[in-house]
Each structure stands twice: as C-alpha cells, then as structure tokens.
C-alpha cells in the first residue's frame, strides 16, 4: 500500500495545499510569505464577521493562550 501511494505521488488535494509548489521548488521564503499573506487575508475576513473574536498569540506559548481563553470563558469576558 505504501509503495503504491509513493509511486502515485502526492494526491490532487495535497498538490493544492498552500505552499506545496514553493516547497517542491525549494523556495522556503516564498512558502513562508504565501502563508503569511493567506493568514492576513483570513484575519481581514474574520474581522468583518459579527461575533468573531480573535486572540493575538504572538510571543505567547500554548499554555498561556489556553489559560487566557479559559479565564475569559469563565468570567464571561470577550476574547480579543
């Protein structure tokens, strides 16, 4: 099964993945830039949606973010 999958190469879905073409070319910087651009577009889109709340996780570890979400859920404060 594994040999057959390797012989077929990446699936059609995998080939559509963000950064796949850049990765194949070895252009890691372009892959990173494309990912950042996509994330920026997602944030822009989400900010326009009513009721969507975001958390800036820059320079925060997962445990800190999880604790913040938990605190805000318990106290009823909005997550921003």
Backbone as XML, in Angstrom:
<?xml version="1.0"?>
<chain id="A" units="angstrom">
  <residue number="1" name="UNK">
    <atom name="N" x="0.809" y="-1.189" z="0.000"/>
    <atom name="CA" x="0.000" y="0.000" z="0.000"/>
    <atom name="C" x="0.862" y="1.267" z="0.000"/>
  </residue>
  <residue number="2" name="UNK">
    <atom name="N" x="1.851" y="1.270" z="0.869"/>
    <atom name="CA" x="2.733" y="2.435" z="0.961"/>
    <atom name="C" x="3.500" y="2.620" z="-0.334"/>
  </residue>
  <residue number="3" name="UNK">
    <atom name="N" x="4.011" y="1.532" z="-0.881"/>
    <atom name="CA" x="4.754" y="1.631" z="-2.145"/>
    <atom name="C" x="3.861" y="2.171" z="-3.256"/>
  </residue>
  <residue number="4" name="UNK">
    <atom name="N" x="2.627" y="1.709" z="-3.301"/>
    <atom name="CA" x="1.692" y="2.185" z="-4.322"/>
    <atom name="C" x="1.430" y="3.678" z="-4.149"/>
  </residue>
  <residue number="5" name="UNK">
    <atom name="N" x="1.248" y="4.109" z="-2.913"/>
    <atom name="CA" x="0.997" y="5.529" z="-2.648"/>
    <atom name="C" x="2.200" y="6.374" z="-3.032"/>
  </residue>
  <residue number="6" name="UNK">
    <atom name="N" x="3.401" y="5.886" z="-2.708"/>
    <atom name="CA" x="4.612" y="6.621" z="-3.079"/>
    <atom name="C" x="4.764" y="6.696" z="-4.589"/>
  </residue>
  <residue number="7" name="UNK">
    <atom name="N" x="4.414" y="5.625" z="-5.291"/>
    <atom name="CA" x="4.526" y="5.605" z="-6.749"/>
    <atom name="C" x="3.560" y="6.591" z="-7.390"/>
  </residue>
  <residue number="8" name="UNK">
    <atom name="N" x="2.386" y="6.747" z="-6.794"/>
    <atom name="CA" x="1.383" y="7.674" z="-7.331"/>
    <atom name="C" x="1.767" y="9.126" z="-7.087"/>
  </residue>
  <residue number="9" name="UNK">
    <atom name="N" x="2.548" y="9.372" z="-6.072"/>
    <atom name="CA" x="2.916" y="10.741" z="-5.738"/>
    <atom name="C" x="1.831" y="11.415" z="-4.923"/>
  </residue>
  <residue number="10" name="UNK">
    <atom name="N" x="1.986" y="12.707" z="-4.692"/>
    <atom name="CA" x="1.023" y="13.441" z="-3.868"/>
    <atom name="C" x="-0.371" y="13.433" z="-4.493"/>
  </residue>
  <residue number="11" name="UNK">
    <atom name="N" x="-1.378" y="13.401" z="-3.638"/>
    <atom name="CA" x="-2.758" y="13.420" z="-4.119"/>
    <atom name="C" x="-3.080" y="14.784" z="-4.726"/>
  </residue>
  <residue number="12" name="UNK">
    <atom name="N" x="-4.171" y="14.824" z="-5.431"/>
    <atom name="CA" x="-4.622" y="16.078" z="-6.039"/>
    <atom name="C" x="-4.858" y="17.138" z="-4.951"/>
  </residue>
  <residue number="13" name="UNK">
    <atom name="N" x="-5.442" y="16.695" z="-3.850"/>
    <atom name="CA" x="-5.697" y="17.608" z="-2.734"/>
    <atom name="C" x="-4.391" y="18.142" z="-2.159"/>
  </residue>
  <residue number="14" name="UNK">
    <atom name="N" x="-3.426" y="17.260" z="-1.966"/>
    <atom name="CA" x="-2.134" y="17.687" z="-1.415"/>
    <atom name="C" x="-1.452" y="18.686" z="-2.340"/>
  </residue>
  <residue number="15" name="UNK">
    <atom name="N" x="-1.570" y="18.478" z="-3.629"/>
    <atom name="CA" x="-0.922" y="19.389" z="-4.581"/>
    <atom name="C" x="-1.530" y="20.785" z="-4.545"/>
  </residue>
  <residue number="16" name="UNK">
    <atom name="N" x="-2.763" y="20.894" z="-4.040"/>
    <atom name="CA" x="-3.417" y="22.196" z="-3.929"/>
    <atom name="C" x="-3.073" y="22.910" z="-2.620"/>
  </residue>
  <residue number="17" name="UNK">
    <atom name="N" x="-2.399" y="22.226" z="-1.725"/>
    <atom name="CA" x="-2.102" y="22.790" z="-0.402"/>
    <atom name="C" x="-1.259" y="24.056" z="-0.515"/>
  </residue>
  <residue number="18" name="UNK">
    <atom name="N" x="-1.519" y="24.963" z="0.385"/>
    <atom name="CA" x="-0.795" y="26.224" z="0.428"/>
    <atom name="C" x="0.691" y="25.965" z="0.595"/>
  </residue>
  <residue number="19" name="UNK">
    <atom name="N" x="1.493" y="26.476" z="-0.312"/>
    <atom name="CA" x="2.939" y="26.348" z="-0.223"/>
    <atom name="C" x="3.519" y="25.090" z="-0.843"/>
  </residue>
  <residue number="20" name="UNK">
    <atom name="N" x="2.681" y="24.219" z="-1.369"/>
    <atom name="CA" x="3.170" y="22.948" z="-1.919"/>
    <atom name="C" x="4.123" y="23.182" z="-3.087"/>
  </residue>
  <residue number="21" name="UNK">
    <atom name="N" x="3.720" y="23.999" z="-4.038"/>
    <atom name="CA" x="4.576" y="24.265" z="-5.205"/>
    <atom name="C" x="5.900" y="24.903" z="-4.793"/>
  </residue>
  <residue number="22" name="UNK">
    <atom name="N" x="5.817" y="25.848" z="-3.857"/>
    <atom name="CA" x="7.034" y="26.504" z="-3.388"/>
    <atom name="C" x="7.963" y="25.504" z="-2.700"/>
  </residue>
  <residue number="23" name="UNK">
    <atom name="N" x="7.385" y="24.604" z="-1.938"/>
    <atom name="CA" x="8.179" y="23.586" z="-1.253"/>
    <atom name="C" x="8.885" y="22.683" z="-2.257"/>
  </residue>
  <residue number="24" name="UNK">
    <atom name="N" x="8.182" y="22.282" z="-3.298"/>
    <atom name="CA" x="8.798" y="21.439" z="-4.325"/>
    <atom name="C" x="9.961" y="22.152" z="-5.011"/>
  </residue>
  <residue number="25" name="UNK">
    <atom name="N" x="9.808" y="23.459" z="-5.195"/>
    <atom name="CA" x="10.882" y="24.238" z="-5.820"/>
    <atom name="C" x="12.009" y="24.534" z="-4.839"/>
  </residue>
  <residue number="26" name="UNK">
    <atom name="N" x="11.768" y="24.276" z="-3.577"/>
    <atom name="CA" x="12.767" y="24.581" z="-2.559"/>
    <atom name="C" x="12.778" y="26.046" z="-2.170"/>
  </residue>
  <residue number="27" name="UNK">
    <atom name="N" x="11.724" y="26.762" z="-2.517"/>
    <atom name="CA" x="11.640" y="28.199" z="-2.232"/>
    <atom name="C" x="10.910" y="28.411" z="-0.904"/>
  </residue>
  <residue number="28" name="UNK">
    <atom name="N" x="11.611" y="28.164" z="0.172"/>
    <atom name="CA" x="11.022" y="28.223" z="1.504"/>
    <atom name="C" x="10.572" y="29.641" z="1.853"/>
  </residue>
  <residue number="29" name="UNK">
    <atom name="N" x="11.342" y="30.647" z="1.451"/>
    <atom name="CA" x="10.952" y="32.031" z="1.736"/>
    <atom name="C" x="9.623" y="32.369" z="1.079"/>
  </residue>
  <residue number="30" name="UNK">
    <atom name="N" x="9.428" y="31.932" z="-0.165"/>
    <atom name="CA" x="8.159" y="32.182" z="-0.857"/>
    <atom name="C" x="7.022" y="31.435" z="-0.170"/>
  </residue>
  <residue number="31" name="UNK">
    <atom name="N" x="7.306" y="30.227" z="0.310"/>
    <atom name="CA" x="6.292" y="29.448" z="1.017"/>
    <atom name="C" x="5.863" y="30.179" z="2.292"/>
  </residue>
  <residue number="32" name="UNK">
    <atom name="N" x="6.822" y="30.698" z="3.030"/>
    <atom name="CA" x="6.515" y="31.434" z="4.253"/>
    <atom name="C" x="5.712" y="32.697" z="3.942"/>
  </residue>
  <residue number="33" name="UNK">
    <atom name="N" x="6.112" y="33.419" z="2.906"/>
    <atom name="CA" x="5.417" y="34.652" z="2.540"/>
    <atom name="C" x="3.985" y="34.357" z="2.124"/>
  </residue>
  <residue number="34" name="UNK">
    <atom name="N" x="3.799" y="33.310" z="1.349"/>
    <atom name="CA" x="2.455" y="32.945" z="0.905"/>
    <atom name="C" x="1.578" y="32.577" z="2.102"/>
  </residue>
  <residue number="35" name="UNK">
    <atom name="N" x="2.155" y="31.884" z="3.074"/>
    <atom name="CA" x="1.406" y="31.524" z="4.285"/>
    <atom name="C" x="1.017" y="32.767" z="5.079"/>
  </residue>
  <residue number="36" name="UNK">
    <atom name="N" x="1.950" y="33.712" z="5.210"/>
    <atom name="CA" x="1.644" y="34.956" z="5.929"/>
    <atom name="C" x="0.545" y="35.744" z="5.219"/>
  </residue>
  <residue number="37" name="UNK">
    <atom name="N" x="0.624" y="35.822" z="3.902"/>
    <atom name="CA" x="-0.393" y="36.547" z="3.141"/>
    <atom name="C" x="-1.769" y="35.914" z="3.324"/>
  </residue>
  <residue number="38" name="UNK">
    <atom name="N" x="-1.806" y="34.585" z="3.316"/>
    <atom name="CA" x="-3.071" y="33.880" z="3.497"/>
    <atom name="C" x="-3.635" y="34.157" z="4.892"/>
  </residue>
  <residue number="39" name="UNK">
    <atom name="N" x="-2.785" y="34.104" z="5.898"/>
    <atom name="CA" x="-3.225" y="34.372" z="7.268"/>
    <atom name="C" x="-3.769" y="35.793" z="7.388"/>
  </residue>
  <residue number="40" name="UNK">
    <atom name="N" x="-3.120" y="36.738" z="6.740"/>
    <atom name="CA" x="-3.582" y="38.129" z="6.770"/>
    <atom name="C" x="-4.973" y="38.248" z="6.141"/>
  </residue>
  <residue number="41" name="UNK">
    <atom name="N" x="-5.180" y="37.567" z="5.015"/>
    <atom name="CA" x="-6.499" y="37.595" z="4.365"/>
    <atom name="C" x="-7.561" y="36.956" z="5.260"/>
  </residue>
  <residue number="42" name="UNK">
    <atom name="N" x="-7.200" y="35.876" z="5.947"/>
    <atom name="CA" x="-8.147" y="35.231" z="6.860"/>
    <atom name="C" x="-8.555" y="36.186" z="7.978"/>
  </residue>
  <residue number="43" name="UNK">
    <atom name="N" x="-7.586" y="36.881" z="8.569"/>
    <atom name="CA" x="-7.900" y="37.821" z="9.645"/>
    <atom name="C" x="-8.801" y="38.945" z="9.154"/>
  </residue>
  <residue number="44" name="UNK">
    <atom name="N" x="-8.520" y="39.457" z="7.970"/>
    <atom name="CA" x="-9.354" y="40.511" z="7.398"/>
    <atom name="C" x="-10.781" y="40.017" z="7.230"/>
  </residue>
  <residue number="45" name="UNK">
    <atom name="N" x="-10.927" y="38.815" z="6.723"/>
    <atom name="CA" x="-12.239" y="38.219" z="6.503"/>
    <atom name="C" x="-12.964" y="38.008" z="7.833"/>
  </residue>
  <residue number="46" name="UNK">
    <atom name="N" x="-12.256" y="37.492" z="8.837"/>
    <atom name="CA" x="-12.884" y="37.213" z="10.134"/>
    <atom name="C" x="-13.294" y="38.483" z="10.861"/>
  </residue>
  <residue number="47" name="UNK">
    <atom name="N" x="-12.512" y="39.544" z="10.729"/>
    <atom name="CA" x="-12.848" y="40.804" z="11.418"/>
    <atom name="C" x="-14.173" y="41.369" z="10.929"/>
  </residue>
  <residue number="48" name="UNK">
    <atom name="N" x="-14.544" y="41.046" z="9.706"/>
    <atom name="CA" x="-15.794" y="41.552" z="9.140"/>
    <atom name="C" x="-17.007" y="40.743" z="9.594"/>
  </residue>
  <residue number="49" name="UNK">
    <atom name="N" x="-16.771" y="39.585" z="10.205"/>
    <atom name="CA" x="-17.862" y="38.724" z="10.651"/>
    <atom name="C" x="-18.304" y="39.129" z="12.054"/>
  </residue>
  <residue number="50" name="UNK">
    <atom name="N" x="-19.614" y="39.244" z="12.236"/>
    <atom name="CA" x="-20.149" y="39.605" z="13.546"/>
    <atom name="C" x="-19.893" y="38.481" z="14.548"/>
  </residue>
  <residue number="51" name="UNK">
    <atom name="N" x="-19.478" y="38.859" z="15.734"/>
    <atom name="CA" x="-19.313" y="37.894" z="16.808"/>
    <atom name="C" x="-18.007" y="37.131" z="16.828"/>
  </residue>
  <residue number="52" name="UNK">
    <atom name="N" x="-17.161" y="37.339" z="15.848"/>
    <atom name="CA" x="-15.881" y="36.630" z="15.819"/>
    <atom name="C" x="-14.895" y="37.355" z="16.717"/>
  </residue>
  <residue number="53" name="UNK">
    <atom name="N" x="-14.229" y="36.592" z="17.548"/>
    <atom name="CA" x="-13.240" y="37.152" z="18.466"/>
    <atom name="C" x="-11.902" y="36.482" z="18.196"/>
  </residue>
  <residue number="54" name="UNK">
    <atom name="N" x="-10.839" y="37.251" z="18.232"/>
    <atom name="CA" x="-9.505" y="36.705" z="17.991"/>
    <atom name="C" x="-8.603" y="36.981" z="19.186"/>
  </residue>
  <residue number="55" name="UNK">
    <atom name="N" x="-7.536" y="36.218" z="19.264"/>
    <atom name="CA" x="-6.533" y="36.405" z="20.311"/>
    <atom name="C" x="-5.187" y="36.536" z="19.622"/>
  </residue>
  <residue number="56" name="UNK">
    <atom name="N" x="-4.445" y="37.565" z="19.978"/>
    <atom name="CA" x="-3.089" y="37.711" z="19.456"/>
    <atom name="C" x="-2.193" y="36.756" z="20.233"/>
  </residue>
  <residue number="57" name="UNK">
    <atom name="N" x="-1.685" y="35.748" z="19.557"/>
    <atom name="CA" x="-0.857" y="34.731" z="20.213"/>
    <atom name="C" x="0.629" y="34.974" z="19.986"/>
  </residue>
  <residue number="58" name="UNK">
    <atom name="N" x="0.954" y="36.135" z="19.440"/>
    <atom name="CA" x="2.348" y="36.469" z="19.182"/>
    <atom name="C" x="3.153" y="36.404" z="20.473"/>
  </residue>
  <residue number="59" name="UNK">
    <atom name="N" x="4.226" y="35.653" z="20.432"/>
    <atom name="CA" x="5.148" y="35.502" z="21.563"/>
    <atom name="C" x="4.467" y="34.969" z="22.825"/>
  </residue>
  <residue number="60" name="UNK">
    <atom name="N" x="3.431" y="34.156" z="22.656"/>
    <atom name="CA" x="2.764" y="33.517" z="23.791"/>
    <atom name="C" x="2.768" y="32.016" z="23.557"/>
  </residue>
  <residue number="61" name="UNK">
    <atom name="N" x="3.025" y="31.260" z="24.607"/>
    <atom name="CA" x="3.008" y="29.814" z="24.430"/>
    <atom name="C" x="1.573" y="29.291" z="24.527"/>
  </residue>
  <residue number="62" name="UNK">
    <atom name="N" x="1.382" y="28.059" z="24.096"/>
    <atom name="CA" x="0.047" y="27.468" z="24.017"/>
    <atom name="C" x="-0.638" y="27.422" z="25.380"/>
  </residue>
  <residue number="63" name="UNK">
    <atom name="N" x="0.111" y="27.115" z="26.418"/>
    <atom name="CA" x="-0.484" y="27.035" z="27.757"/>
    <atom name="C" x="-1.025" y="28.391" z="28.200"/>
  </residue>
  <residue number="64" name="UNK">
    <atom name="N" x="-0.300" y="29.460" z="27.901"/>
    <atom name="CA" x="-0.732" y="30.810" z="28.262"/>
    <atom name="C" x="-2.000" y="31.188" z="27.504"/>
  </residue>
  <residue number="65" name="UNK">
    <atom name="N" x="-2.039" y="30.874" z="26.225"/>
    <atom name="CA" x="-3.219" y="31.181" z="25.410"/>
    <atom name="C" x="-4.422" y="30.392" z="25.921"/>
  </residue>
  <residue number="66" name="UNK">
    <atom name="N" x="-4.227" y="29.106" z="26.191"/>
    <atom name="CA" x="-5.321" y="28.271" z="26.693"/>
    <atom name="C" x="-5.843" y="28.798" z="28.028"/>
  </residue>
  <residue number="67" name="UNK">
    <atom name="N" x="-4.937" y="29.214" z="28.899"/>
    <atom name="CA" x="-5.345" y="29.760" z="30.193"/>
    <atom name="C" x="-6.148" y="31.041" z="30.014"/>
  </residue>
  <residue number="68" name="UNK">
    <atom name="N" x="-5.723" y="31.887" z="29.094"/>
    <atom name="CA" x="-6.446" y="33.140" z="28.826"/>
    <atom name="C" x="-7.849" y="32.855" z="28.308"/>
  </residue>
  <residue number="69" name="UNK">
    <atom name="N" x="-7.971" y="31.924" z="27.397"/>
    <atom name="CA" x="-9.294" y="31.559" z="26.876"/>
    <atom name="C" x="-10.167" y="31.040" z="28.015"/>
  </residue>
  <residue number="70" name="UNK">
    <atom name="N" x="-9.604" y="30.161" z="28.828"/>
    <atom name="CA" x="-10.359" y="29.619" z="29.956"/>
    <atom name="C" x="-10.825" y="30.698" z="30.911"/>
  </residue>
  <residue number="71" name="UNK">
    <atom name="N" x="-9.937" y="31.627" z="31.259"/>
    <atom name="CA" x="-10.307" y="32.731" z="32.158"/>
    <atom name="C" x="-11.451" y="33.548" z="31.577"/>
  </residue>
  <residue number="72" name="UNK">
    <atom name="N" x="-11.340" y="33.853" z="30.321"/>
    <atom name="CA" x="-12.367" y="34.695" z="29.710"/>
    <atom name="C" x="-13.695" y="33.967" z="29.561"/>
  </residue>
  <residue number="73" name="UNK">
    <atom name="N" x="-13.649" y="32.684" z="29.317"/>
    <atom name="CA" x="-14.894" y="31.921" z="29.241"/>
    <atom name="C" x="-15.574" y="31.850" z="30.605"/>
  </residue>
  <residue number="74" name="UNK">
    <atom name="N" x="-14.790" y="31.647" z="31.641"/>
    <atom name="CA" x="-15.336" y="31.543" z="32.996"/>
    <atom name="C" x="-15.911" y="32.877" z="33.457"/>
  </residue>
  <residue number="75" name="UNK">
    <atom name="N" x="-15.221" y="33.967" z="33.161"/>
    <atom name="CA" x="-15.674" y="35.281" z="33.626"/>
    <atom name="C" x="-16.678" y="35.928" z="32.685"/>
  </residue>
  <residue number="76" name="UNK">
    <atom name="N" x="-16.857" y="35.354" z="31.504"/>
    <atom name="CA" x="-17.794" y="35.918" z="30.546"/>
    <atom name="C" x="-17.246" y="37.090" z="29.768"/>
  </residue>
  <residue number="77" name="UNK">
    <atom name="N" x="-15.960" y="37.379" z="29.949"/>
    <atom name="CA" x="-15.342" y="38.475" z="29.196"/>
    <atom name="C" x="-15.127" y="38.049" z="27.766"/>
  </residue>
  <residue number="78" name="UNK">
    <atom name="N" x="-15.220" y="39.001" z="26.882"/>
    <atom name="CA" x="-14.945" y="38.715" z="25.474"/>
    <atom name="C" x="-13.476" y="38.429" z="25.280"/>
  </residue>
  <residue number="79" name="UNK">
    <atom name="N" x="-13.200" y="37.518" z="24.357"/>
    <atom name="CA" x="-11.823" y="37.232" z="23.965"/>
    <atom name="C" x="-11.471" y="38.204" z="22.864"/>
  </residue>
  <residue number="80" name="UNK">
    <atom name="N" x="-10.361" y="38.911" z="23.004"/>
    <atom name="CA" x="-9.971" y="39.870" z="21.959"/>
    <atom name="C" x="-8.509" y="39.759" z="21.665"/>
  </residue>
</chain>
